[in-house]
Amino acid sequence: LALILIMYSCNEFTFRTYRQNVIDGLSHADLVLSKSWIIVFLSCPFLFIVGAIKGYYREGLEGMTFFAKKLYFLGYHFVITITYLSIAYLFSVIFQRTTLSIILFIAFWMLERIIVSYTDIGVLQFLPFSAMGQIIKQPFLPEFIQGGEAPVEVSKAILLRLTMAYGILAQLGAWAVLKRKNL
């Protein structure tokens, strides 16, 4: 989803539709708000798919009743997906080139995973992708992709608030970058 959002956003800069929207009278805030709604609407089908897979993963109907008891996980996934896509949107706004944005987004994710995995500094577990990975542990992903074990146990409420703050900061950062650039 992040790659689709990056391509979509960068194409607006490439084909100058962003500039045309500003000329037509939309403000920078309106354009960032419209992208925020696109992020929310991209997250909803993904959330449904994740919910169905995780519910069925626990062996059919028995897993679906177990998943109904743990419905709050869907909210966790929703916040994580929105934050992930907001960071991807920030990369696309900063760099405005599709290939460069995708490469740097993936490199940032991998670099953060490498740094967090091979150091024992407790503060690094609060970096964006590491914090998102600690909220919900994925049973079928390798430990490197999940980010490994946290050096200090932190409550999910703190991690969830931190993840929401990263999403809000990414959206505000995108708005600030777009407002500063004269497109």
Accessible surface in RSA format (square Angstrom, percent):
REM  Atomic radii and reference values for relative SASA: ProtOr
REM  Chains: A
REM  Algorithm: Lee & Richards
REM  Probe-radius: 1.40
REM  Slices: 20
REM RES _ NUM      All-atoms   Total-Side   Main-Chain    Non-polar    All polar
REM                ABS   REL    ABS   REL    ABS   REL    ABS   REL    ABS   REL
RES LEU A   1    71.10  39.6  34.99  25.0  36.10  90.8  34.99  24.6  36.10  97.2
RES ALA A   2     4.60   4.2   3.62   5.6   0.98   2.2   3.62   5.1   0.98   2.6
RES LEU A   3    75.91  42.3  75.84  54.3   0.07   0.2  75.84  53.3   0.07   0.2
RES ILE A   4    98.19  55.9  97.23  72.4   0.96   2.3  97.41  70.1   0.78   2.1
RES LEU A   5     0.81   0.5   0.47   0.3   0.34   0.9   0.81   0.6   0.00   0.0
RES ILE A   6     0.00   0.0   0.00   0.0   0.00   0.0   0.00   0.0   0.00   0.0
RES MET A   7    81.57  42.2  81.57  54.0   0.00   0.0  45.93  39.0  35.64  47.2
RES TYR A   8    93.76  43.8  89.15  50.7   4.61  12.0  69.60  52.3  24.16  29.8
RES SER A   9     1.11   0.9   0.62   0.8   0.49   1.1   0.85   1.8   0.26   0.4
RES CYS A  10     0.00   0.0   0.00   0.0   0.00   0.0   0.00   0.0   0.00   0.0
RES ASN A  11    65.23  45.0  64.23  62.1   1.00   2.4  11.64  28.0  53.59  51.8
RES GLU A  12    27.90  16.0  26.77  20.3   1.13   2.7   9.55  18.5  18.35  15.0
RES PHE A  13    21.36  10.7  11.30   7.0  10.06  26.2  13.49   8.2   7.87  22.5
RES THR A  14    69.63  49.5  49.47  50.2  20.16  48.0  45.49  61.1  24.14  36.5
RES PHE A  15   144.16  72.1 120.54  74.7  23.62  61.5 125.89  76.3  18.27  52.3
RES ARG A  16   142.49  59.8 136.55  69.6   5.95  14.2  35.96  49.1 106.53  64.6
RES THR A  17    63.67  45.3  62.43  63.3   1.24   3.0  62.06  83.4   1.61   2.4
RES TYR A  18     5.98   2.8   5.98   3.4   0.00   0.0   5.98   4.5   0.00   0.0
RES ARG A  19    92.03  38.6  91.30  46.5   0.73   1.7  24.79  33.9  67.23  40.7
RES GLN A  20    89.90  50.3  89.32  65.3   0.59   1.4  36.21  77.1  53.69  40.7
RES ASN A  21    44.00  30.3  43.85  42.4   0.15   0.4   0.16   0.4  43.84  42.4
RES VAL A  22    41.67  27.4  32.08  29.0   9.59  23.1  32.08  27.9   9.59  26.0
RES ILE A  23   118.70  67.5  89.17  66.4  29.53  71.2  95.96  69.1  22.74  61.7
RES ASP A  24   102.35  71.7  63.74  63.4  38.61  91.3  29.60  69.7  72.75  72.6
RES GLY A  25    63.79  78.7   0.00   N/A  63.79  78.7  33.16  91.0  30.63  68.6
RES LEU A  26    81.55  45.4  77.66  55.6   3.89   9.8  77.83  54.7   3.72  10.0
RES SER A  27    54.67  46.2  45.41  60.6   9.26  21.3  49.69 105.8   4.98   7.0
RES HIS A  28    32.17  17.6  30.89  21.5   1.27   3.3  15.56  16.0  16.61  19.3
RES ALA A  29    51.16  47.0  45.89  70.8   5.27  12.0  47.32  66.6   3.84  10.2
RES ASP A  30    67.53  47.3  61.61  61.3   5.92  14.0  11.50  27.1  56.03  55.9
RES LEU A  31    11.38   6.3  11.38   8.1   0.00   0.0  11.38   8.0   0.00   0.0
RES VAL A  32    10.66   7.0  10.66   9.7   0.00   0.0  10.66   9.3   0.00   0.0
RES LEU A  33   102.62  57.1 100.88  72.2   1.73   4.4 102.36  71.9   0.26   0.7
RES SER A  34    48.09  40.6  41.60  55.5   6.48  14.9  41.48  88.3   6.61   9.3
RES LYS A  35    12.07   5.9  12.07   7.4   0.00   0.0   6.34   5.7   5.73   6.1
RES SER A  36    26.38  22.3  25.12  33.5   1.26   2.9  20.92  44.5   5.46   7.7
RES TRP A  37   135.73  54.5 135.29  65.5   0.43   1.0 123.35  65.8  12.38  20.1
RES ILE A  38    51.85  29.5  50.83  37.9   1.02   2.5  51.67  37.2   0.18   0.5
RES ILE A  39     1.25   0.7   1.25   0.9   0.00   0.0   1.25   0.9   0.00   0.0
RES VAL A  40    38.92  25.6  38.92  35.2   0.00   0.0  38.92  33.8   0.00   0.0
RES PHE A  41   132.81  66.4 125.37  77.7   7.44  19.4 125.54  76.1   7.27  20.8
RES LEU A  42    47.12  26.2  44.26  31.7   2.86   7.2  44.65  31.4   2.47   6.6
RES SER A  43     0.17   0.1   0.00   0.0   0.17   0.4   0.00   0.0   0.17   0.2
RES CYS A  44    57.88  43.8  52.36  58.4   5.52  13.0  24.51  62.1  33.37  36.0
RES PRO A  45    75.68  55.2  68.31  62.3   7.37  26.8  75.41  62.3   0.28   1.7
RES PHE A  46    75.54  37.8  74.09  45.9   1.45   3.8  75.07  45.5   0.47   1.3
RES LEU A  47    32.82  18.3  32.66  23.4   0.16   0.4  32.82  23.0   0.00   0.0
RES PHE A  48   155.06  77.6 146.03  90.4   9.03  23.5 154.04  93.4   1.02   2.9
RES ILE A  49    93.51  53.2  91.77  68.4   1.74   4.2  93.44  67.3   0.07   0.2
RES VAL A  50    20.04  13.2  18.89  17.1   1.15   2.8  20.04  17.4   0.00   0.0
RES GLY A  51     6.10   7.5   0.00   N/A   6.10   7.5   5.33  14.6   0.77   1.7
RES ALA A  52    42.60  39.2  35.46  54.7   7.15  16.3  38.87  54.7   3.73   9.9
RES ILE A  53    96.77  55.1  91.53  68.2   5.24  12.6  95.84  69.0   0.93   2.5
RES LYS A  54    34.83  17.0  29.35  18.0   5.48  13.0  20.87  18.8  13.96  14.9
RES GLY A  55     0.00   0.0   0.00   N/A   0.00   0.0   0.00   0.0   0.00   0.0
RES TYR A  56   151.74  70.8 148.43  84.4   3.31   8.6 102.34  76.9  49.40  60.9
RES TYR A  57   123.09  57.5 100.32  57.1  22.78  59.3  78.47  59.0  44.62  55.0
RES ARG A  58   128.60  54.0 119.67  61.0   8.93  21.3  24.74  33.8 103.86  62.9
RES GLU A  59   141.25  81.1 119.60  90.5  21.65  51.5  56.39 109.1  84.85  69.3
RES GLY A  60    16.49  20.3   0.00   N/A  16.49  20.3  14.41  39.6   2.08   4.7
RES LEU A  61   151.79  84.5 146.53 104.8   5.26  13.2 146.64 103.0   5.15  13.9
RES GLU A  62   128.11  73.6 117.54  88.9  10.58  25.2  46.72  90.4  81.39  66.5
RES GLY A  63     0.38   0.5   0.00   N/A   0.38   0.5   0.38   1.0   0.00   0.0
RES MET A  64    82.01  42.5  76.42  50.6   5.59  13.3  76.51  65.0   5.50   7.3
RES THR A  65    85.49  60.8  81.86  83.0   3.63   8.7  71.61  96.2  13.89  21.0
RES PHE A  66    75.00  37.5  73.42  45.5   1.58   4.1  75.00  45.5   0.00   0.0
RES PHE A  67    23.35  11.7  23.34  14.5   0.01   0.0  23.35  14.2   0.00   0.0
RES ALA A  68    65.24  60.0  48.53  74.9  16.72  38.0  50.91  71.7  14.34  38.0
RES LYS A  69   161.95  79.0 131.53  80.7  30.42  72.4  84.44  76.0  77.51  82.6
RES LYS A  70    68.81  33.6  68.81  42.2   0.00   0.0  21.39  19.3  47.42  50.5
RES LEU A  71   102.14  56.9  97.85  70.0   4.29  10.8  98.08  68.9   4.06  10.9
RES TYR A  72   111.34  52.0  97.06  55.2  14.28  37.2  86.84  65.3  24.50  30.2
RES PHE A  73    48.95  24.5  48.95  30.3   0.00   0.0  48.95  29.7   0.00   0.0
RES LEU A  74    40.45  22.5  40.40  28.9   0.04   0.1  40.45  28.4   0.00   0.0
RES GLY A  75    38.60  47.6   0.00   N/A  38.60  47.6  35.53  97.5   3.07   6.9
RES TYR A  76    35.27  16.5  35.27  20.1   0.00   0.0  10.55   7.9  24.71  30.5
RES HIS A  77    14.23   7.8  14.23   9.9   0.00   0.0   7.88   8.1   6.35   7.4
RES PHE A  78    55.98  28.0  55.74  34.5   0.24   0.6  55.98  33.9   0.00   0.0
RES VAL A  79    27.86  18.3  25.90  23.4   1.96   4.7  27.71  24.1   0.15   0.4
RES ILE A  80    30.55  17.4  30.55  22.8   0.00   0.0  30.55  22.0   0.00   0.0
RES THR A  81     9.77   7.0   7.15   7.3   2.62   6.2   6.78   9.1   3.00   4.5
RES ILE A  82    39.77  22.6  39.77  29.6   0.00   0.0  39.77  28.6   0.00   0.0
RES THR A  83     1.85   1.3   1.85   1.9   0.00   0.0   0.01   0.0   1.84   2.8
RES TYR A  84    75.05  35.0  75.05  42.7   0.00   0.0  44.96  33.8  30.09  37.1
RES LEU A  85     0.35   0.2   0.35   0.2   0.00   0.0   0.35   0.2   0.00   0.0
RES SER A  86     0.98   0.8   0.98   1.3   0.00   0.0   0.00   0.0   0.98   1.4
RES ILE A  87    11.65   6.6  11.65   8.7   0.00   0.0  11.65   8.4   0.00   0.0
RES ALA A  88     0.00   0.0   0.00   0.0   0.00   0.0   0.00   0.0   0.00   0.0
RES TYR A  89     4.02   1.9   4.02   2.3   0.00   0.0   1.02   0.8   3.00   3.7
RES LEU A  90    36.16  20.1  36.16  25.9   0.00   0.0  36.16  25.4   0.00   0.0
RES PHE A  91    28.39  14.2  28.37  17.6   0.01   0.0  28.39  17.2   0.00   0.0
RES SER A  92     0.00   0.0   0.00   0.0   0.00   0.0   0.00   0.0   0.00   0.0
RES VAL A  93     0.00   0.0   0.00   0.0   0.00   0.0   0.00   0.0   0.00   0.0
RES ILE A  94    71.76  40.8  61.72  46.0  10.04  24.2  61.84  44.5   9.93  26.9
RES PHE A  95    67.35  33.7  53.36  33.1  13.98  36.4  56.30  34.1  11.04  31.6
RES GLN A  96    28.76  16.1  28.76  21.0   0.00   0.0   4.53   9.6  24.23  18.4
RES ARG A  97   145.79  61.2 144.30  73.6   1.49   3.5  50.08  68.4  95.71  58.0
RES THR A  98    35.31  25.1  30.92  31.3   4.39  10.5  25.67  34.5   9.64  14.6
RES THR A  99    94.33  67.1  90.62  91.9   3.70   8.8  59.07  79.3  35.25  53.3
RES LEU A 100    80.60  44.9  77.71  55.6   2.89   7.3  79.47  55.8   1.13   3.1
RES SER A 101     0.00   0.0   0.00   0.0   0.00   0.0   0.00   0.0   0.00   0.0
RES ILE A 102    33.94  19.3  33.94  25.3   0.00   0.0  33.94  24.4   0.00   0.0
RES ILE A 103   101.98  58.0  98.27  73.2   3.71   8.9 100.74  72.5   1.23   3.3
RES LEU A 104    59.28  33.0  57.56  41.2   1.72   4.3  57.56  40.4   1.72   4.6
RES PHE A 105     3.60   1.8   3.60   2.2   0.00   0.0   3.60   2.2   0.00   0.0
RES ILE A 106    71.51  40.7  70.82  52.8   0.69   1.7  71.51  51.5   0.00   0.0
RES ALA A 107    46.84  43.1  39.24  60.5   7.61  17.3  44.92  63.3   1.93   5.1
RES PHE A 108    73.95  37.0  69.83  43.2   4.13  10.7  73.27  44.4   0.68   2.0
RES TRP A 109    58.44  23.5  58.44  28.3   0.00   0.0  50.06  26.7   8.38  13.6
RES MET A 110    83.67  43.3  83.67  55.4   0.00   0.0  64.70  55.0  18.97  25.1
RES LEU A 111   102.32  57.0 100.69  72.0   1.63   4.1 101.78  71.5   0.54   1.4
RES GLU A 112     5.69   3.3   2.73   2.1   2.96   7.0   4.93   9.5   0.75   0.6
RES ARG A 113    11.66   4.9  11.58   5.9   0.08   0.2   0.09   0.1  11.57   7.0
RES ILE A 114    74.46  42.4  74.40  55.4   0.06   0.2  74.40  53.6   0.06   0.2
RES ILE A 115    66.06  37.6  62.90  46.9   3.16   7.6  66.06  47.6   0.00   0.0
RES VAL A 116    19.43  12.8  10.28   9.3   9.15  22.0  10.31   9.0   9.13  24.8
RES SER A 117    44.72  37.8  13.33  17.8  31.39  72.3  16.93  36.1  27.79  38.9
RES TYR A 118   173.24  80.9 140.68  80.0  32.55  84.7 102.07  76.7  71.17  87.7
RES THR A 119    51.25  36.5  39.26  39.8  11.99  28.6  44.12  59.3   7.13  10.8
RES ASP A 120   136.33  95.5 113.77 113.2  22.56  53.3  35.22  82.9 101.10 100.8
RES ILE A 121   102.33  58.2  95.00  70.8   7.32  17.7  99.81  71.9   2.52   6.8
RES GLY A 122    22.00  27.1   0.00   N/A  22.00  27.1  12.57  34.5   9.44  21.1
RES VAL A 123   111.49  73.4 108.95  98.6   2.54   6.1 108.96  94.7   2.53   6.9
RES LEU A 124    37.09  20.7  36.94  26.4   0.15   0.4  37.09  26.0   0.00   0.0
RES GLN A 125     3.05   1.7   2.47   1.8   0.58   1.4   1.00   2.1   2.05   1.6
RES PHE A 126    64.04  32.0  62.92  39.0   1.12   2.9  63.55  38.5   0.48   1.4
RES LEU A 127    59.20  33.0  59.05  42.2   0.15   0.4  59.05  41.5   0.15   0.4
RES PRO A 128    17.59  12.8  17.59  16.0   0.00   0.0  17.59  14.5   0.00   0.0
RES PHE A 129     3.86   1.9   3.31   2.0   0.55   1.4   3.52   2.1   0.34   1.0
RES SER A 130     2.71   2.3   2.25   3.0   0.46   1.1   0.18   0.4   2.53   3.5
RES ALA A 131     0.00   0.0   0.00   0.0   0.00   0.0   0.00   0.0   0.00   0.0
RES MET A 132     9.50   4.9   7.09   4.7   2.41   5.7   6.62   5.6   2.88   3.8
RES GLY A 133    15.26  18.8   0.00   N/A  15.26  18.8  14.45  39.7   0.81   1.8
RES GLN A 134    20.30  11.4  14.37  10.5   5.93  14.1   8.86  18.9  11.44   8.7
RES ILE A 135     0.00   0.0   0.00   0.0   0.00   0.0   0.00   0.0   0.00   0.0
RES ILE A 136    10.16   5.8   5.87   4.4   4.29  10.4   6.73   4.8   3.43   9.3
RES LYS A 137    90.27  44.0  75.21  46.1  15.05  35.8  72.65  65.4  17.61  18.8
RES GLN A 138    32.51  18.2  31.81  23.2   0.69   1.7  12.87  27.4  19.63  14.9
RES PRO A 139    90.81  66.2  48.19  43.9  42.62 154.9  61.28  50.6  29.53 183.5
RES PHE A 140   109.28  54.7  77.66  48.1  31.63  82.3  87.51  53.1  21.77  62.3
RES LEU A 141    65.16  36.3  53.45  38.2  11.71  29.4  54.45  38.2  10.70  28.8
RES PRO A 142    79.86  58.2  66.77  60.9  13.08  47.6  79.20  65.4   0.65   4.1
RES GLU A 143   114.97  66.0 105.41  79.7   9.57  22.8  39.05  75.5  75.92  62.0
RES PHE A 144    79.99  40.0  72.29  44.8   7.70  20.0  76.77  46.5   3.22   9.2
RES ILE A 145    61.88  35.2  59.75  44.5   2.13   5.1  59.75  43.0   2.13   5.8
RES GLN A 146    28.12  15.7  23.04  16.8   5.08  12.1   8.17  17.4  19.95  15.1
RES GLY A 147     7.38   9.1   0.00   N/A   7.38   9.1   2.25   6.2   5.13  11.5
RES GLY A 148    13.23  16.3   0.00   N/A  13.23  16.3  10.63  29.2   2.60   5.8
RES GLU A 149   143.56  82.4 121.57  92.0  21.99  52.4  54.24 104.9  89.32  72.9
RES ALA A 150    31.92  29.3   8.27  12.8  23.65  53.8  11.93  16.8  19.99  52.9
RES PRO A 151    71.96  52.4  29.11  26.5  42.85 155.8  41.93  34.6  30.04 186.7
RES VAL A 152    86.56  57.0  82.53  74.7   4.02   9.7  86.56  75.2   0.00   0.0
RES GLU A 153   159.78  91.7 132.69 100.4  27.09  64.5  65.52 126.7  94.26  77.0
RES VAL A 154    21.45  14.1  10.31   9.3  11.13  26.8  14.80  12.9   6.64  18.0
RES SER A 155    60.93  51.5  44.18  59.0  16.74  38.6  51.74 110.2   9.18  12.9
RES LYS A 156    84.88  41.4  80.07  49.1   4.80  11.4  58.62  52.8  26.26  28.0
RES ALA A 157    50.53  46.5  41.41  63.9   9.13  20.8  47.20  66.5   3.33   8.8
RES ILE A 158    91.15  51.9  89.61  66.8   1.55   3.7  90.33  65.0   0.82   2.2
RES LEU A 159     3.11   1.7   3.11   2.2   0.00   0.0   3.11   2.2   0.00   0.0
RES LEU A 160    35.79  19.9  35.79  25.6   0.00   0.0  35.79  25.1   0.00   0.0
RES ARG A 161   155.89  65.5 150.48  76.7   5.41  12.9  54.77  74.9 101.11  61.3
RES LEU A 162    47.01  26.2  43.05  30.8   3.96  10.0  46.44  32.6   0.57   1.5
RES THR A 163     0.00   0.0   0.00   0.0   0.00   0.0   0.00   0.0   0.00   0.0
RES MET A 164    82.86  42.9  78.50  52.0   4.35  10.4  52.66  44.8  30.20  40.0
RES ALA A 165    41.62  38.3  37.02  57.1   4.60  10.5  41.02  57.8   0.60   1.6
RES TYR A 166    49.28  23.0  47.13  26.8   2.15   5.6  31.30  23.5  17.98  22.2
RES GLY A 167     5.79   7.1   0.00   N/A   5.79   7.1   5.75  15.8   0.04   0.1
RES ILE A 168   107.42  61.1 104.69  78.0   2.73   6.6 106.91  77.0   0.51   1.4
RES LEU A 169   111.44  62.1 105.02  75.1   6.42  16.1 105.28  73.9   6.16  16.6
RES ALA A 170     4.68   4.3   1.92   3.0   2.76   6.3   4.16   5.9   0.52   1.4
RES GLN A 171    29.61  16.6  28.87  21.1   0.75   1.8  28.16  59.9   1.45   1.1
RES LEU A 172    98.93  55.1  97.21  69.5   1.71   4.3  97.62  68.6   1.30   3.5
RES GLY A 173    22.80  28.1   0.00   N/A  22.80  28.1  22.11  60.7   0.69   1.6
RES ALA A 174     0.00   0.0   0.00   0.0   0.00   0.0   0.00   0.0   0.00   0.0
RES TRP A 175    90.70  36.4  90.70  43.9   0.00   0.0  88.91  47.4   1.79   2.9
RES ALA A 176    50.57  46.5  44.50  68.7   6.07  13.8  47.04  66.2   3.53   9.3
RES VAL A 177    36.34  23.9  33.25  30.1   3.10   7.5  36.34  31.6   0.00   0.0
RES LEU A 178     0.36   0.2   0.36   0.3   0.00   0.0   0.36   0.3   0.00   0.0
RES LYS A 179   117.49  57.3 100.85  61.9  16.65  39.6  54.41  49.0  63.08  67.2
RES ARG A 180   213.16  89.5 183.00  93.3  30.17  71.8  65.34  89.3 147.82  89.6
RES LYS A 181    70.38  34.3  64.10  39.3   6.28  15.0  58.05  52.3  12.32  13.1
RES ASN A 182   150.94 104.1 123.65 119.5  27.29  65.7  30.54  73.5 120.40 116.4
RES LEU A 183    47.52  26.5  28.04  20.1  19.47  49.0  33.43  23.5  14.08  37.9
END  Absolute sums over single chains surface
CHAIN  1 A    10604.2       9319.8       1284.4       7662.7       2941.5
END  Absolute sums over all chains
TOTAL         10604.2       9319.8       1284.4       7662.7       2941.5
